[in-house]
Amino acid sequence: MYGWIWRTLPGNVWVKLLLSLVLVLAIVYALFTWVFPWAEPLLPFSDVTVDQDSVTNTTGPGGAPRPAGATSAGSAGSPSSLPGGLPG
């Protein structure tokens, strides 16, 4: 297919390269302007199956199971996550 397009384009190598670039840009423009907006509602990207509030880290350091009720010592925002244990 690409060989057929290359042979069909008029002109020498530089003209063919320029026309090829124009064709690629036109195809990308058409995709972003018409095809992708049309296809977006048909795709399941907005179907979230994981609720952020229900996600918990159940493993400790090295993948070992964490005891029930234990909290992560290295979680973001905890004082121990900063150098010297200074609060953020």
Phi and psi in radians as a Rosetta constraint file:
Dihedral C 1 N 2 CA 2 C 2 CIRCULARHARMONIC -1.164 0.35
Dihedral N 2 CA 2 C 2 N 3 CIRCULARHARMONIC -0.606 0.35
Dihedral C 2 N 3 CA 3 C 3 CIRCULARHARMONIC -1.116 0.35
Dihedral N 3 CA 3 C 3 N 4 CIRCULARHARMONIC -0.707 0.35
Dihedral C 3 N 4 CA 4 C 4 CIRCULARHARMONIC -1.113 0.35
Dihedral N 4 CA 4 C 4 N 5 CIRCULARHARMONIC -0.742 0.35
Dihedral C 4 N 5 CA 5 C 5 CIRCULARHARMONIC -1.092 0.35
Dihedral N 5 CA 5 C 5 N 6 CIRCULARHARMONIC -0.773 0.35
Dihedral C 5 N 6 CA 6 C 6 CIRCULARHARMONIC -1.089 0.35
Dihedral N 6 CA 6 C 6 N 7 CIRCULARHARMONIC -0.749 0.35
Dihedral C 6 N 7 CA 7 C 7 CIRCULARHARMONIC -1.223 0.35
Dihedral N 7 CA 7 C 7 N 8 CIRCULARHARMONIC -0.514 0.35
Dihedral C 7 N 8 CA 8 C 8 CIRCULARHARMONIC -1.357 0.35
Dihedral N 8 CA 8 C 8 N 9 CIRCULARHARMONIC -0.528 0.35
Dihedral C 8 N 9 CA 9 C 9 CIRCULARHARMONIC -1.140 0.35
Dihedral N 9 CA 9 C 9 N 10 CIRCULARHARMONIC 2.415 0.35
Dihedral C 9 N 10 CA 10 C 10 CIRCULARHARMONIC -1.425 0.35
Dihedral N 10 CA 10 C 10 N 11 CIRCULARHARMONIC 2.804 0.35
Dihedral C 10 N 11 CA 11 C 11 CIRCULARHARMONIC 1.680 0.35
Dihedral N 11 CA 11 C 11 N 12 CIRCULARHARMONIC -3.090 0.35
Dihedral C 11 N 12 CA 12 C 12 CIRCULARHARMONIC -1.463 0.35
Dihedral N 12 CA 12 C 12 N 13 CIRCULARHARMONIC -2.970 0.35
Dihedral C 12 N 13 CA 13 C 13 CIRCULARHARMONIC -1.056 0.35
Dihedral N 13 CA 13 C 13 N 14 CIRCULARHARMONIC -0.750 0.35
Dihedral C 13 N 14 CA 14 C 14 CIRCULARHARMONIC -1.172 0.35
Dihedral N 14 CA 14 C 14 N 15 CIRCULARHARMONIC -0.674 0.35
Dihedral C 14 N 15 CA 15 C 15 CIRCULARHARMONIC -1.180 0.35
Dihedral N 15 CA 15 C 15 N 16 CIRCULARHARMONIC -0.717 0.35
Dihedral C 15 N 16 CA 16 C 16 CIRCULARHARMONIC -1.110 0.35
Dihedral N 16 CA 16 C 16 N 17 CIRCULARHARMONIC -0.698 0.35
Dihedral C 16 N 17 CA 17 C 17 CIRCULARHARMONIC -1.095 0.35
Dihedral N 17 CA 17 C 17 N 18 CIRCULARHARMONIC -0.768 0.35
Dihedral C 17 N 18 CA 18 C 18 CIRCULARHARMONIC -1.110 0.35
Dihedral N 18 CA 18 C 18 N 19 CIRCULARHARMONIC -0.777 0.35
Dihedral C 18 N 19 CA 19 C 19 CIRCULARHARMONIC -1.146 0.35
Dihedral N 19 CA 19 C 19 N 20 CIRCULARHARMONIC -0.636 0.35
Dihedral C 19 N 20 CA 20 C 20 CIRCULARHARMONIC -1.114 0.35
Dihedral N 20 CA 20 C 20 N 21 CIRCULARHARMONIC -0.727 0.35
Dihedral C 20 N 21 CA 21 C 21 CIRCULARHARMONIC -1.088 0.35
Dihedral N 21 CA 21 C 21 N 22 CIRCULARHARMONIC -0.747 0.35
Dihedral C 21 N 22 CA 22 C 22 CIRCULARHARMONIC -1.101 0.35
Dihedral N 22 CA 22 C 22 N 23 CIRCULARHARMONIC -0.711 0.35
Dihedral C 22 N 23 CA 23 C 23 CIRCULARHARMONIC -1.116 0.35
Dihedral N 23 CA 23 C 23 N 24 CIRCULARHARMONIC -0.763 0.35
Dihedral C 23 N 24 CA 24 C 24 CIRCULARHARMONIC -1.110 0.35
Dihedral N 24 CA 24 C 24 N 25 CIRCULARHARMONIC -0.789 0.35
Dihedral C 24 N 25 CA 25 C 25 CIRCULARHARMONIC -1.094 0.35
Dihedral N 25 CA 25 C 25 N 26 CIRCULARHARMONIC -0.666 0.35
Dihedral C 25 N 26 CA 26 C 26 CIRCULARHARMONIC -1.147 0.35
Dihedral N 26 CA 26 C 26 N 27 CIRCULARHARMONIC -0.676 0.35
Dihedral C 26 N 27 CA 27 C 27 CIRCULARHARMONIC -1.195 0.35
Dihedral N 27 CA 27 C 27 N 28 CIRCULARHARMONIC -0.755 0.35
Dihedral C 27 N 28 CA 28 C 28 CIRCULARHARMONIC -1.096 0.35
Dihedral N 28 CA 28 C 28 N 29 CIRCULARHARMONIC -0.733 0.35
Dihedral C 28 N 29 CA 29 C 29 CIRCULARHARMONIC -1.063 0.35
Dihedral N 29 CA 29 C 29 N 30 CIRCULARHARMONIC -0.787 0.35
Dihedral C 29 N 30 CA 30 C 30 CIRCULARHARMONIC -1.111 0.35
Dihedral N 30 CA 30 C 30 N 31 CIRCULARHARMONIC -0.689 0.35
Dihedral C 30 N 31 CA 31 C 31 CIRCULARHARMONIC -1.109 0.35
Dihedral N 31 CA 31 C 31 N 32 CIRCULARHARMONIC -0.841 0.35
Dihedral C 31 N 32 CA 32 C 32 CIRCULARHARMONIC -1.278 0.35
Dihedral N 32 CA 32 C 32 N 33 CIRCULARHARMONIC -0.440 0.35
Dihedral C 32 N 33 CA 33 C 33 CIRCULARHARMONIC -1.496 0.35
Dihedral N 33 CA 33 C 33 N 34 CIRCULARHARMONIC -0.730 0.35
Dihedral C 33 N 34 CA 34 C 34 CIRCULARHARMONIC -2.077 0.35
Dihedral N 34 CA 34 C 34 N 35 CIRCULARHARMONIC -0.780 0.35
Dihedral C 34 N 35 CA 35 C 35 CIRCULARHARMONIC -1.285 0.35
Dihedral N 35 CA 35 C 35 N 36 CIRCULARHARMONIC -0.895 0.35
Dihedral C 35 N 36 CA 36 C 36 CIRCULARHARMONIC -1.123 0.35
Dihedral N 36 CA 36 C 36 N 37 CIRCULARHARMONIC -0.760 0.35
Dihedral C 36 N 37 CA 37 C 37 CIRCULARHARMONIC -1.075 0.35
Dihedral N 37 CA 37 C 37 N 38 CIRCULARHARMONIC -0.609 0.35
Dihedral C 37 N 38 CA 38 C 38 CIRCULARHARMONIC -1.180 0.35
Dihedral N 38 CA 38 C 38 N 39 CIRCULARHARMONIC -0.691 0.35
Dihedral C 38 N 39 CA 39 C 39 CIRCULARHARMONIC -1.447 0.35
Dihedral N 39 CA 39 C 39 N 40 CIRCULARHARMONIC -0.336 0.35
Dihedral C 39 N 40 CA 40 C 40 CIRCULARHARMONIC -0.991 0.35
Dihedral N 40 CA 40 C 40 N 41 CIRCULARHARMONIC -0.817 0.35
Dihedral C 40 N 41 CA 41 C 41 CIRCULARHARMONIC -1.144 0.35
Dihedral N 41 CA 41 C 41 N 42 CIRCULARHARMONIC -0.329 0.35
Dihedral C 41 N 42 CA 42 C 42 CIRCULARHARMONIC -1.472 0.35
Dihedral N 42 CA 42 C 42 N 43 CIRCULARHARMONIC -0.231 0.35
Dihedral C 42 N 43 CA 43 C 43 CIRCULARHARMONIC -1.671 0.35
Dihedral N 43 CA 43 C 43 N 44 CIRCULARHARMONIC 2.574 0.35
Dihedral C 43 N 44 CA 44 C 44 CIRCULARHARMONIC -1.526 0.35
Dihedral N 44 CA 44 C 44 N 45 CIRCULARHARMONIC 0.538 0.35
Dihedral C 44 N 45 CA 45 C 45 CIRCULARHARMONIC -1.210 0.35
Dihedral N 45 CA 45 C 45 N 46 CIRCULARHARMONIC -0.411 0.35
Dihedral C 45 N 46 CA 46 C 46 CIRCULARHARMONIC -1.580 0.35
Dihedral N 46 CA 46 C 46 N 47 CIRCULARHARMONIC -0.018 0.35
Dihedral C 46 N 47 CA 47 C 47 CIRCULARHARMONIC -1.486 0.35
Dihedral N 47 CA 47 C 47 N 48 CIRCULARHARMONIC 1.599 0.35
Dihedral C 47 N 48 CA 48 C 48 CIRCULARHARMONIC -1.517 0.35
Dihedral N 48 CA 48 C 48 N 49 CIRCULARHARMONIC 2.231 0.35
Dihedral C 48 N 49 CA 49 C 49 CIRCULARHARMONIC -1.878 0.35
Dihedral N 49 CA 49 C 49 N 50 CIRCULARHARMONIC -0.107 0.35
Dihedral C 49 N 50 CA 50 C 50 CIRCULARHARMONIC -2.035 0.35
Dihedral N 50 CA 50 C 50 N 51 CIRCULARHARMONIC 2.173 0.35
Dihedral C 50 N 51 CA 51 C 51 CIRCULARHARMONIC -1.562 0.35
Dihedral N 51 CA 51 C 51 N 52 CIRCULARHARMONIC 2.228 0.35
Dihedral C 51 N 52 CA 52 C 52 CIRCULARHARMONIC -1.059 0.35
Dihedral N 52 CA 52 C 52 N 53 CIRCULARHARMONIC -0.612 0.35
Dihedral C 52 N 53 CA 53 C 53 CIRCULARHARMONIC -1.208 0.35
Dihedral N 53 CA 53 C 53 N 54 CIRCULARHARMONIC -0.479 0.35
Dihedral C 53 N 54 CA 54 C 54 CIRCULARHARMONIC -1.564 0.35
Dihedral N 54 CA 54 C 54 N 55 CIRCULARHARMONIC -0.090 0.35
Dihedral C 54 N 55 CA 55 C 55 CIRCULARHARMONIC -1.492 0.35
Dihedral N 55 CA 55 C 55 N 56 CIRCULARHARMONIC 2.167 0.35
Dihedral C 55 N 56 CA 56 C 56 CIRCULARHARMONIC -2.292 0.35
Dihedral N 56 CA 56 C 56 N 57 CIRCULARHARMONIC 2.669 0.35
Dihedral C 56 N 57 CA 57 C 57 CIRCULARHARMONIC -1.536 0.35
Dihedral N 57 CA 57 C 57 N 58 CIRCULARHARMONIC 1.954 0.35
Dihedral C 57 N 58 CA 58 C 58 CIRCULARHARMONIC -1.761 0.35
Dihedral N 58 CA 58 C 58 N 59 CIRCULARHARMONIC 0.108 0.35
Dihedral C 58 N 59 CA 59 C 59 CIRCULARHARMONIC -2.087 0.35
Dihedral N 59 CA 59 C 59 N 60 CIRCULARHARMONIC 2.580 0.35
Dihedral C 59 N 60 CA 60 C 60 CIRCULARHARMONIC -1.656 0.35
Dihedral N 60 CA 60 C 60 N 61 CIRCULARHARMONIC -2.825 0.35
Dihedral C 60 N 61 CA 61 C 61 CIRCULARHARMONIC -1.062 0.35
Dihedral N 61 CA 61 C 61 N 62 CIRCULARHARMONIC 2.399 0.35
Dihedral C 61 N 62 CA 62 C 62 CIRCULARHARMONIC 1.298 0.35
Dihedral N 62 CA 62 C 62 N 63 CIRCULARHARMONIC 0.195 0.35
Dihedral C 62 N 63 CA 63 C 63 CIRCULARHARMONIC 1.464 0.35
Dihedral N 63 CA 63 C 63 N 64 CIRCULARHARMONIC 0.082 0.35
Dihedral C 63 N 64 CA 64 C 64 CIRCULARHARMONIC -1.249 0.35
Dihedral N 64 CA 64 C 64 N 65 CIRCULARHARMONIC 2.510 0.35
Dihedral C 64 N 65 CA 65 C 65 CIRCULARHARMONIC -1.077 0.35
Dihedral N 65 CA 65 C 65 N 66 CIRCULARHARMONIC 2.414 0.35
Dihedral C 65 N 66 CA 66 C 66 CIRCULARHARMONIC -1.573 0.35
Dihedral N 66 CA 66 C 66 N 67 CIRCULARHARMONIC 2.426 0.35
Dihedral C 66 N 67 CA 67 C 67 CIRCULARHARMONIC -1.062 0.35
Dihedral N 67 CA 67 C 67 N 68 CIRCULARHARMONIC 2.638 0.35
Dihedral C 67 N 68 CA 68 C 68 CIRCULARHARMONIC -1.050 0.35
Dihedral N 68 CA 68 C 68 N 69 CIRCULARHARMONIC 2.334 0.35
Dihedral C 68 N 69 CA 69 C 69 CIRCULARHARMONIC 1.514 0.35
Dihedral N 69 CA 69 C 69 N 70 CIRCULARHARMONIC -0.135 0.35
Dihedral C 69 N 70 CA 70 C 70 CIRCULARHARMONIC -1.336 0.35
Dihedral N 70 CA 70 C 70 N 71 CIRCULARHARMONIC 2.584 0.35
Dihedral C 70 N 71 CA 71 C 71 CIRCULARHARMONIC -1.892 0.35
Dihedral N 71 CA 71 C 71 N 72 CIRCULARHARMONIC 2.820 0.35
Dihedral C 71 N 72 CA 72 C 72 CIRCULARHARMONIC -1.355 0.35
Dihedral N 72 CA 72 C 72 N 73 CIRCULARHARMONIC 2.139 0.35
Dihedral C 72 N 73 CA 73 C 73 CIRCULARHARMONIC -1.290 0.35
Dihedral N 73 CA 73 C 73 N 74 CIRCULARHARMONIC -0.421 0.35
Dihedral C 73 N 74 CA 74 C 74 CIRCULARHARMONIC -1.837 0.35
Dihedral N 74 CA 74 C 74 N 75 CIRCULARHARMONIC 0.399 0.35
Dihedral C 74 N 75 CA 75 C 75 CIRCULARHARMONIC -1.255 0.35
Dihedral N 75 CA 75 C 75 N 76 CIRCULARHARMONIC 2.665 0.35
Dihedral C 75 N 76 CA 76 C 76 CIRCULARHARMONIC -1.098 0.35
Dihedral N 76 CA 76 C 76 N 77 CIRCULARHARMONIC 2.358 0.35
Dihedral C 76 N 77 CA 77 C 77 CIRCULARHARMONIC 1.637 0.35
Dihedral N 77 CA 77 C 77 N 78 CIRCULARHARMONIC -0.199 0.35
Dihedral C 77 N 78 CA 78 C 78 CIRCULARHARMONIC -1.447 0.35
Dihedral N 78 CA 78 C 78 N 79 CIRCULARHARMONIC 2.608 0.35
Dihedral C 78 N 79 CA 79 C 79 CIRCULARHARMONIC -1.009 0.35
Dihedral N 79 CA 79 C 79 N 80 CIRCULARHARMONIC -0.560 0.35
Dihedral C 79 N 80 CA 80 C 80 CIRCULARHARMONIC -1.289 0.35
Dihedral N 80 CA 80 C 80 N 81 CIRCULARHARMONIC -0.168 0.35
Dihedral C 80 N 81 CA 81 C 81 CIRCULARHARMONIC -1.466 0.35
Dihedral N 81 CA 81 C 81 N 82 CIRCULARHARMONIC -0.149 0.35
Dihedral C 81 N 82 CA 82 C 82 CIRCULARHARMONIC -1.759 0.35
Dihedral N 82 CA 82 C 82 N 83 CIRCULARHARMONIC 2.678 0.35
Dihedral C 82 N 83 CA 83 C 83 CIRCULARHARMONIC -1.022 0.35
Dihedral N 83 CA 83 C 83 N 84 CIRCULARHARMONIC 2.338 0.35
Dihedral C 83 N 84 CA 84 C 84 CIRCULARHARMONIC 1.332 0.35
Dihedral N 84 CA 84 C 84 N 85 CIRCULARHARMONIC 0.056 0.35
Dihedral C 84 N 85 CA 85 C 85 CIRCULARHARMONIC 1.248 0.35
Dihedral N 85 CA 85 C 85 N 86 CIRCULARHARMONIC 0.366 0.35
Dihedral C 85 N 86 CA 86 C 86 CIRCULARHARMONIC -1.318 0.35
Dihedral N 86 CA 86 C 86 N 87 CIRCULARHARMONIC 2.429 0.35
Dihedral C 86 N 87 CA 87 C 87 CIRCULARHARMONIC -1.200 0.35
Dihedral N 87 CA 87 C 87 N 88 CIRCULARHARMONIC 2.603 0.35
